[in-house]
Amino acid sequence: MLPRDMKGLLNESTATVHKYEPQRDRGVTECGATTTVTHDQMRVLPVEQAIDERDASKCGRCFGDGGGY
């Protein structure tokens, strides 16, 4: 189970939420899949909120129980 306040990066064009890691050198997600996504298509919000309110899927590269990508 994820911490309730764990931040995710929601790609609104694919409805996929990724692990948000702003300290990474290449991109801001663990998987790097958002490096070519424009900023107006991304939102930082809690992972559970993206899933509950935006009907998003978890990225399969970022999360062991994810299904997207």
N, C-alpha and C positions, 0 to 999 in steps of 0.2 A: 504494500500500500504506500502511496506517495504522501509526503508531508502536505498538508492542506494548502500551504502557501508556496509550494515549489513553483518557481516561475517557468513558464513555457513560452515558446515563440510560435504563434499561430500563423501559418501561411493561409491567408483567407481565400486565395484562389484555388487551393487544393483541399481546404478544410482539414489540414494535417497539423498537429501540434508536435513540436520538437523540444528537446531539452535546451533551455536557454543558457548559454555560457558566454557572456560578454568578454571574458578575459582571453578567449582563444584567439590565436593569431589569424587563422583563416576562417572567416565567417563567424557567426555568433551561435551556432548550434553544434552539438556533438558530432553529428553526421556530416555536416558541411553542405547539406542539400539546399540550403537557402542562400548560398553565396551569389546566385544569379537572380534572386527575387528582389523586386523593387521594394523600397521601404514603405510605400503606401499600401502594399499587400500584406504587411506583417504587423502583428500586434503582440506585445508582451503582456501576458496575463497568467494567473495561476493555471496550471495544467488541468486541474479538476474543473475549473470554470469553463475552459475551452471545450472540454468534453461535455459537460452538463448543459451549458447555455448555447454553445455554438455547434453542437453535434459534430465535433471534430473527432478524427481518429488519431491515435498515437503513431508516431513514426516508428516503423519496425527496426530502423537502425539505432535510434536513440533509446528505445524502450524494449525490454525483453518481451513484454506482452503486447507490443504494438502491432499494427497490421498494415499501416500505410508505407509506401515506398518499398 
